[in-house]
Amino acid sequence: MNIPSHGKYQWLPLLYNFINQLKPKKVIELGPATGHTTITMAQSLKDNIGNTPPIYAGHINSYDIWDDQYWGTQENCQKEINEWGVQEFVTLKHLDFYEWLKTEEEFDFLYFDIDNDGDKLLKLYERTKSQIEKGSVVVFEGGSEERDKYVKEGLTKMNEVKDIVGYQVLSENVKYSVSGIWNEQIYAKVYEQHIPESGR
Ligand SMILES: C[S@@+](CC[C@H](N)C(=O)[O-])C[C@H]1O[C@@H](n2cnc3c(N)ncnc32)[C@H](O)[C@@H]1O
C-alpha cells in the first residue's frame, strides 16, 4: 500500500481499505485541504483497476473552500495529486459544504473532513441518509470522545448527535479518530472488519 504519510491520521490505511473493499464508482470528498486523504483514496482506486472484471474505475469529486492559509490552496492540492500520478481519478472543485448540501449529487462513498462538529455532521446526515439506507457509505474524521474535547466551545459535539446519526467509531478513542455510517443490514461485514473487538 503506497499512500502518503500523514503524521496525524494514523488510520489512512483504513480509508484505503474501505475503497479497496467497497470499490465505489462515485466518491465524494468534502475537505481535501492539502490532499492526503484524497491521494489515499485515489491511490486505492488506481490499485483496483484491472483487479475486478469488468474493468473497474472509480472517481473522486473533491470539494473545499481553501480559505485557511494553514491548509494551502487548490493549486497546491492539485500539485500534490499530480506528483502522486493519480490526477485522472480526482476532480477538485472550489465548493462550500453548505452549497453542496443543496445539490442532489449522489455517491457510493463519501469522506467528510471540514473541521467537523456535531452540527455539520447532523446536516451531512440529513442530506445523505436516504442514500446510506440504499447502501452508500460515509466515513468522517472524528467521532471519538477524545476528539470532541477539541470541538470549539459553544459548538455541538459529535457525540451529542451520535444516536441520531448512528455512527460507529472505527479507531481507538484518540484525538485523530475516524468514524463511519452505513446500513448495517447491507454491510454487516464492515462492522466486523473495521471495529476493534474491544470497541463493539
Ligand atoms: C482538517 S482539514 C482537512 C484535512 C485533510 N482531509 C487531510 O487529508 O489532511 C479541513 C478542510 O476543510 C475545509 N473546509 C472548512 N469548512 C469548509 C466548508 N464549509 N466547505 C468546504 N470546505 C471546508 C478547510 O478549508 C480545510 O481545507
The ligand as an SDF file (V2000), in Angstrom:
LIG
                    3D

 27 29  0  0  0  0  0  0  0  0999 V2000
   -8.8730   19.3660    8.7050 C   0  0  0  0  0  0  0  0  0  0  0  0
   -8.7490   19.9750    7.0730 S   0  0  0  0  0  0  0  0  0  0  0  0
   -8.8710   18.5320    6.0950 C   0  0  0  0  0  0  0  0  0  0  0  0
   -7.6710   17.6080    6.2150 C   0  0  0  0  0  0  0  0  0  0  0  0
   -7.4170   16.7300    5.0210 C   0  0  0  0  0  0  0  0  0  0  0  0
   -8.5400   15.8790    4.6570 N   0  0  0  0  0  0  0  0  0  0  0  0
   -6.1550   15.9320    5.1560 C   0  0  0  0  0  0  0  0  0  0  0  0
   -6.0010   14.9190    4.4340 O   0  0  0  0  0  0  0  0  0  0  0  0
   -5.2580   16.3060    5.9430 O   0  0  0  0  0  0  0  0  0  0  0  0
  -10.2880   20.7770    6.8830 C   0  0  0  0  0  0  0  0  0  0  0  0
  -10.5290   21.3600    5.4910 C   0  0  0  0  0  0  0  0  0  0  0  0
  -11.9270   21.6810    5.3990 O   0  0  0  0  0  0  0  0  0  0  0  0
  -12.0730   22.8660    4.6490 C   0  0  0  0  0  0  0  0  0  0  0  0
  -13.3750   23.4640    4.9830 N   0  0  0  0  0  0  0  0  0  0  0  0
  -13.7470   24.0420    6.1560 C   0  0  0  0  0  0  0  0  0  0  0  0
  -15.0250   24.4650    6.0910 N   0  0  0  0  0  0  0  0  0  0  0  0
  -15.4940   24.1260    4.8490 C   0  0  0  0  0  0  0  0  0  0  0  0
  -16.7460   24.2800    4.1860 C   0  0  0  0  0  0  0  0  0  0  0  0
  -17.7890   24.9040    4.7790 N   0  0  0  0  0  0  0  0  0  0  0  0
  -16.8730   23.8060    2.9200 N   0  0  0  0  0  0  0  0  0  0  0  0
  -15.8190   23.1910    2.3120 C   0  0  0  0  0  0  0  0  0  0  0  0
  -14.6040   23.0190    2.8850 N   0  0  0  0  0  0  0  0  0  0  0  0
  -14.4350   23.4800    4.1470 C   0  0  0  0  0  0  0  0  0  0  0  0
  -10.8800   23.7150    5.0480 C   0  0  0  0  0  0  0  0  0  0  0  0
  -10.6220   24.6740    4.0370 O   0  0  0  0  0  0  0  0  0  0  0  0
   -9.7750   22.6580    5.1650 C   0  0  0  0  0  0  0  0  0  0  0  0
   -9.0760   22.5290    3.9490 O   0  0  0  0  0  0  0  0  0  0  0  0
  1  2  1  0
  2  3  1  0
  2 10  1  0
  3  4  1  0
  4  5  1  0
  5  6  1  0
  5  7  1  0
  7  8  2  0
  7  9  1  0
 10 11  1  0
 11 12  1  0
 11 26  1  0
 12 13  1  0
 13 14  1  0
 13 24  1  0
 14 15  1  0
 14 23  1  0
 15 16  2  0
 16 17  1  0
 17 18  1  0
 17 23  2  0
 18 19  1  0
 18 20  2  0
 20 21  1  0
 21 22  2  0
 22 23  1  0
 24 25  1  0
 24 26  1  0
 26 27  1  0
M  CHG  2   2   1   9  -1
M  END
$$$$
